[in-house]
Amino acid sequence: MEYFVRNNLNIVNQGNDPTFVISKRKEIRDFTLRTDKIWDLETNWHVSDEPSFSDHRYRVSQIGDLEVTRSTHRNPKRINWESYREHLQAI
């Protein structure tokens, strides 16, 4: 517990939804931690009902109005130019 206090870590878990579920038992075994710096930014923490294909359930939250965009980058040195030209000709 001293480590959490020393590093300004807080347990976010809310409610009694189990985070670990197997056929014979359900437990709150997993914890979500956050620092004081993002305490006011993180909202809507909950244990998801979405299948995780594991005995541990997803823990989900939202951080402010954060919008994530995904971009791709190609390294021209690693492109197979011959295959690329063949593909263009086939189109």
C-alpha positions as CSV (number, residue, x, y, z in Angstrom):
1,M,0.0,0.0,0.0
2,E,2.9,2.3,0.7
3,Y,4.0,2.0,-3.0
4,F,0.5,3.2,-4.1
5,V,0.6,6.2,-1.8
6,R,4.3,7.1,-2.7
7,N,3.5,7.1,-6.4
8,N,0.1,8.8,-6.2
9,L,-1.8,5.7,-7.5
10,N,-5.5,5.2,-6.7
11,I,-7.7,2.2,-7.3
12,V,-10.4,3.1,-9.8
13,N,-12.7,0.1,-9.4
14,Q,-16.3,1.0,-8.7
15,G,-19.2,-1.3,-7.8
16,N,-19.3,-5.0,-7.2
17,D,-19.0,-6.4,-10.7
18,P,-16.5,-9.3,-10.8
19,T,-13.5,-8.9,-13.0
20,F,-12.6,-12.6,-12.9
21,V,-15.2,-15.2,-13.8
22,I,-15.0,-19.0,-14.1
23,S,-17.7,-21.6,-13.9
24,K,-17.6,-22.0,-10.1
25,R,-16.6,-18.6,-8.9
26,K,-16.7,-14.9,-9.6
27,E,-14.3,-12.4,-7.9
28,I,-13.0,-8.9,-8.1
29,R,-9.4,-9.9,-8.6
30,D,-8.2,-7.2,-11.1
31,F,-7.7,-3.6,-10.2
32,T,-7.4,-0.5,-12.4
33,L,-4.9,2.1,-11.1
34,R,-4.6,5.7,-12.1
35,T,-2.5,8.7,-10.9
36,D,-3.8,11.9,-9.4
37,K,-2.8,13.6,-12.6
38,I,-5.6,11.9,-14.6
39,W,-8.1,11.4,-11.8
40,D,-10.4,14.2,-13.1
41,L,-10.0,13.2,-16.8
42,E,-11.1,9.5,-16.5
43,T,-14.8,8.8,-16.5
44,N,-17.3,6.0,-17.0
45,W,-15.1,3.2,-15.5
46,H,-17.0,-0.1,-15.6
47,V,-16.5,-3.8,-16.1
48,S,-17.6,-4.7,-19.6
49,D,-20.1,-7.4,-20.5
50,E,-18.4,-7.8,-23.9
51,P,-16.9,-11.3,-24.3
52,S,-13.1,-11.2,-23.6
53,F,-12.4,-14.9,-24.5
54,S,-10.6,-15.1,-21.2
55,D,-11.6,-15.7,-17.5
56,H,-10.8,-12.0,-16.9
57,R,-13.4,-9.4,-18.0
58,Y,-12.5,-6.1,-19.7
59,R,-12.4,-3.0,-17.6
60,V,-13.3,0.0,-19.6
61,S,-13.1,3.8,-19.1
62,Q,-13.0,7.0,-21.0
63,I,-10.3,9.6,-20.6
64,G,-11.7,13.1,-21.2
65,D,-12.7,13.9,-24.7
66,L,-9.7,12.1,-26.1
67,E,-10.0,11.3,-29.7
68,V,-7.7,8.7,-31.2
69,T,-6.8,8.7,-34.8
70,R,-4.9,5.9,-36.5
71,S,-2.4,6.6,-39.2
72,T,-0.3,4.2,-41.3
73,H,3.3,4.7,-42.4
74,R,5.1,2.8,-45.0
75,N,8.8,2.5,-45.1
76,P,9.8,2.9,-48.8
77,K,13.0,0.8,-48.2
78,R,10.9,-2.2,-47.3
79,I,8.4,-2.1,-50.1
80,N,8.5,-4.8,-52.7
81,W,8.3,-2.5,-55.7
82,E,8.1,-5.2,-58.3
83,S,5.1,-6.7,-56.6
84,Y,3.6,-3.3,-56.3
85,R,4.0,-2.5,-60.0
86,E,2.4,-5.9,-60.9
87,H,-0.5,-5.2,-58.7
88,L,-1.0,-1.8,-60.3
89,Q,-0.9,-3.3,-63.8
90,A,-3.5,-5.9,-62.8
91,I,-6.0,-3.2,-61.7
